Amino acid sequence: MAGGSREPGRTVTSKLLAILFAFESGRRSMSLSELAEAAQLPLSTTHRLVGELVESGALARDPQGRIQLGIRLWELGQNAGRALRDAARPYLQDLFSLTGETAHLAIREGHEVLYIDRIYGTKRVPRSSRVGGRLPMHATAVGKVILAFEEDWVREAYFNRHLEQPTAYTHVNRARLAEELVQIREQGYATTAEEVRLGSASIAVPVFHTGRIGAGLGLVVLSSQAGTMIRHLSTLRGISAQIERATARIPLETLRANAGLGGDGRT
């Protein structure tokens, strides 16, 4: 049917969301035909809905006429996760000031870690994430520390999915990864070296919330510093305890529900 969905029964809302979620792939702009293909919608339907989204400010057209996310959507995204970010920001800044290294805070969203806040250091460390970005849990220190302290069923579900391998150093052997998570629980911190991006290493500690894992707090350093980054462990743990106290009044479900920022984060 002309203008209909390729999937009969899809609502207008699902079509609109499919168009917006198409930008999660990391592409900053797309032609109308590229967007229709990514959203799995007919060109005529995409043209009509994009027109409405552009008019509302949720989408915009660049000088070449390609479609990109609009400023209105960006403004809404800044309100997401505000409770957690506002409470943790002063302590994240303190972590950066005390270590001089790139500091970030992340939570679990599905099978990925979602970066809530990040303060960049002055060193030219290869970037693999940004605020609002998502990365595989098994390849990041914040992801591993969250996964290690999650409930058993979360880990079991995670091991049942395909484990992507961003670099040759990413741990994708399930038995080895399971052993690593046990060690992380015992020692209370996680580390990675060039598992997401060559040239960078990271260390992270858990941030608990009323006895449950709430977030991961981490630092990113040059891979040449991987052998010495454990010196920041006491600082990380001290800041984690401060964030835990600062967010104790906010229900954990509220922290997670309000932290859904947009973006793919692979920059």
Secondary structure as UniProt FT lines:
FT   TURN            2..3
FT   TURN            8..9
FT   HELIX           12..21
FT   HELIX           22..25
FT   HELIX           32..39
FT   HELIX           43..56
FT   STRAND          59..61
FT   TURN            63..64
FT   STRAND          67..69
FT   HELIX           71..79
FT   TURN            80..81
FT   HELIX           82..99
FT   STRAND          102..109
FT   TURN            110..111
FT   STRAND          112..119
FT   TURN            131..132
FT   STRAND          134..136
FT   HELIX           137..139
FT   HELIX           141..149
FT   HELIX           152..159
FT   TURN            168..169
FT   HELIX           174..187
FT   STRAND          190..193
FT   TURN            198..199
FT   STRAND          200..209
FT   TURN            210..211
FT   STRAND          212..222
FT   HELIX           223..232
FT   HELIX           233..247
FT   TURN            248..249
FT   HELIX           252..257
FT   TURN            258..259
//
